[in-house]
Amino acid sequence: MDSRLEIEVDGVGDHGASNLDVVGVTNQSIALLGDKHGVDEEVRAIELDKIDADGGLHDSSKTATFDFDACIPKTSVKGVNADTWSLVSPSILEKLHNRYKEELQDAREDTVNGLKDKSIYSRMGVKRMGELDNKPFRVTIMRMLVEEVNIEYAIVESVIKNTVYQMKLNTKLMENFILSFAVSVLLLHSFALSFNSITTDKHALISFKNSITSDPYAILSTNWSQNNTSLCNWIGVSCGLKHGRITALNLSGYGLVGTVAPHLGNLTFLRYLDISFNSFTGILPFELSKLRRLKVMNVGANSFTGKIPTWLGSLPQLEKLYLYENTFLGMIPQDIGNLSLLEVLIIPAASLTGNIPSSLFNISSLKYVYLYNNSLSGNIPSNMCDSLPNIEVLSLWTNQLSGEIPPNIWKCTHLQDLELSVNHFNGKIPSEIGSLSMLRELWLGYNDFRGVIPEEIGNLSQLETLSIPHSSLTGNIPSSVFNISTLKFMDLANNTLSGNIPTFHHLPKLEKLYLYHNNFEGWLPSDVCSNNMSNIKTLKLYGNQLQGPIPPNIWKCTHLEILALSSNNLSGNIPFEIGNMSMLKELYLGGNNFQGGIPAEIGKLTRLELLDLAKASLTGNIPTSIVNISTLTGLNLGYNSLSGKYQLS
């Protein structure tokens, strides 16, 4: 719609304008009504709403007014699109009202005064227009009048539009300013907090340093200095890139003596703390419970005392906890079970007593548990493996644990290392152990088991260590056990096992075999040192009832370092091929029924340190070649029928 006033001229003839409508002066109504009976009748009425005696304009129901509470005009303003107002934020209009109050007032007064003048002139001009005889001229004058009013309206429209534009522009500028100011304040605040936080970190380290009574390598005394402002360059200190806060403190093995300052708890961004292998004493201060971001805590190999603090259970991010080799008192707190992210728990040799808390066996994230060499008692929960599906290492040896190994042990499908030696476990070794397909280490020795070695153990195709000595086992060694091709160490000593020793040819990786002090009988397997056993280093079969000669292919064990066949019923000659075992350090053949003498080839064992041939029914002269073994430190040839003189240098 055109922003100018609309003019409608109907029936213009010799008598002038019969109808002339002028519409649109700031929503004021100017009505020029006439008829064909003279000028006064022709211009019958001029209505200017609410014109007072001075010609001033007052608000009416049709007058456009600005209401900053509503933030829109009460009625529409001709020529100003309503969408223009919708772009103006009401809150900004309200805030900018005072800022532009004077400018708007000036514009309003100029506009009102202009309209006031034009209203007076219009009233005077129209009333005297009847004196003009030239009716076309009257029409022209009327149009000129309307043009002037249109000009005034254009001024009004321009002022309004310009004001709205300025308000929009300044609103945008104000918004940008406010945003920039807010960002600046936030950055300044962040910088201030960061500066204060870094200062806090520095003070925490200085307090920690001041609690050290001995710094044998002068690590802290020379490097941790107030003058060295870049604490992120201090030895043992690491900082995060984002905040510049201390995230790691590693002072392991510096020989530090002292206590742990409580201020260390102010390092609230700390994720890694390692002060192991020092000589810290006292207790772990409660303030360390503020280290809510801590993932790794290692205070092992110190002299901390007191109870293991319960606040350890309030470190929500803790994944690895090392408390080993301290002198803690009492039990493992139940609160440890709150560490829902814990993967590694290492507290061996820490003087712990009491039962292992049941909550510990409910931490499903646990992978490695080392609690060996304490005085822990009680049973392992029968449902242990229901709650520990990820457990890989369970090391509980050298405690006072009792009861049976849980039959559901097979549910610990990720178990690689099971260490239960030197306890009081009883009952049978569960055959379900054979289902632990990932098992590499099985240590069950020095317990009170009864019964036999389960045949199912032979299913452990990745087993490298099988150790069940001193465990009251009976029966034969299942042949399946000697088929575990991955085995490197087998210890079944000091049991009551019997029968023949199975063949060795399926043990290519075997390095150490301990079968001593059992009731094995029969001959040594002829393949004891076959080509498939080139890695064997220790062979201890003493204290059995083995018979027959030593297999002549014994020399094929070229890497053998210890050969112990004492206290059996072996017979025949000591094979001279034994002199080819160039790596041999210890040779125990006493307590047998050999015939003949000592082969001179033993003198070729240039690495031999111990030689025991006592009570072996040997005869003949003592070879002088023995004197040539410069490494020999122990020799026992007693209780034989040997002759000759020798002197060791």
Steps between C-alpha positions, in 0.01 A plus 500: 500500500634847407630691798369830368152634579227367280301758308170423343338775287158411371279710277732794455323754284417865488386498859829354641564181682181337597677238712859529617636246749837546658612201702809405694661781698632308795171330518329837546192529287477804268163492335411756243134459416314727260197528280396716206362798702789736548833500657388484864271216412762354267748480777249394759728366769862485583571254776830477668463268798577650837645832378503726805487876512871521422471251220675225701442135426398263780489122508181336393394144454634518147824681575813287472669478839815316611460275798839371609338249730328337207789589267266553201281790384143494626378550143681463176704786362440562135802400292677310778492124450395308812789256442737786569377518856521124548875519443547730797562314825256624768761469772749704298236768425431530866869529583567749218196716576690739724793507262290632209234680702620847411542426129152349478354793692666747264373313196153485648493870581625596154239283337217620722598864457514456125159342491369764736605774262362323200173438681457871573594599150271237357207617710553863409560425133202276452261738673605786274515289192144596419617852421678366196296516181723276297387153597785318321733721692323398820561138411863575428540675833334207672739260334795718601371488854475124482852483354634695796323269737646207307844650539445526874381140507810394310705677765311314770548171320869569448550590864325184613687277258832661581432470870407134465809438286723676750341305779554174311856596414583606852323195634730280291801702608386479858450125473847459348645722768325310775615168351857622460494644847361177644763292319770736621373474855487121475851485355627735767321296765639178354847649489467618858379158611774329300762729648367441850479124435856483370610697805312251717681213326833667559429556868394134531834384359696739719314366805575146386865591460510655849374172649806314364772451759752328274559548128814291434519580129415869551217467251253726676742730677669611178221475245182578691570868562287813544725665245420232247159638407421237238394223735403285199875466438571377852636147521222248536226748409280486191228747403197486276502700177150639543509652847869494584411317823710220648370166375783265599750479784763225472766494772559125506837376621655831609571380855288775654441493875214678672122513513240581239378858542120537510532786248563238234124463495474844337634360172141447390590433136743222595444176311824314574679482835806282551717543810602133523841369609573779745496515879180686577355439844181584684154467358347590168330836576124532461547803274605268219133409474457827306692353206176414323666471158768256616530191282828349625627506858827328588634539853666158514836411655491762775440483874146626530317389812149501635198351334439510130284815486131458423497822296677311221155373412390857415739546207250444219749494211759270660607217272829383653586486869845393624551477878757219513787458748380729777416426860128561503293366783173315490275408215427609147208745538165411350500846338747375241198333345369846402774539241284400206775573244782321682701268278820445699526443876849423629548473879750219559734488799302762689433320832128471427275279712137396506276386220509629148192728484217353299452837327837452333369201309214713361719743306430370152774716346778327696770338289802466728485423873825451692450445873776246558731479801257631759308331781158504341258229608157365418362345184476609141131565421344209315351740244822690447512454125138608459606856586854502362454421132808700398748372756834405342729462802399387848807479722424401860799282585656497849197585708280300735207446270301179531203319353467358152579651165159610365366253243375790289860598439436416136289817470815709533553449131770768469712362783865467401675473835358323806729507804364334815816337635599493868155517655267248662273417210355153520274265314562388146650705224188572294502343158332820373843662500554317174248735338717808552621506144710816544681383813879532483603478867353257755651512847322279755788362707537478878134443576297219654339351194402139478455279202658497157607743231194547278539358153334819368810703578637353180246716314685817595662544164667832589632397841864591560530441875349211698603512865328279759777391742443401864127448456435138607416394146476131419466282195677520165589803298239510226669440166301795365712730715812391311326595178482871580749618242514852644625392842824659616492425873349199676526452875320206656761434768434382854173322442412131507478453128583156365523297185732556206610837375330562164705553187647843435485536125194732508671757721723690255505823702557347841778675692458377858353172626464436875366154588713432805378339823219292360454127449573477130643170385618332188769616261568849390332556164750443222394825336585704810748701294365449153539756227165642603634607842781726397391772745516297822721668761400336829403137555429404863379142546671411826327324792295254297524127425632524148694203368723406214793681341530866416398527132815545288336777298505717811780700337250630245372736768764749394346787696459306822640686800369289791461120494378349826437121501608426857323260739354263245583142408690578182759247391754438229792724414504875503509565123817671378281708263415707802824687435339662195256701710711812481246725675463280808550680833356252752510117481333287770525123451555376860284242675479258207638154416744575220770262391848602403684822557481870426547566128800723429283698255342679798817711493367662180219670692680831521203682654428244770462649847347217707566124462327251731576130444475384863350159582496400136686162531787638286839328479840565345728801502391860522575656160764771516297693241269607780786719624483690172148626567589849618139599565433217747396628845337189648599131471356200683640156416443342842373151576641341188791260435720754323877530531772747414615837622397840375524857609277781386667835452 
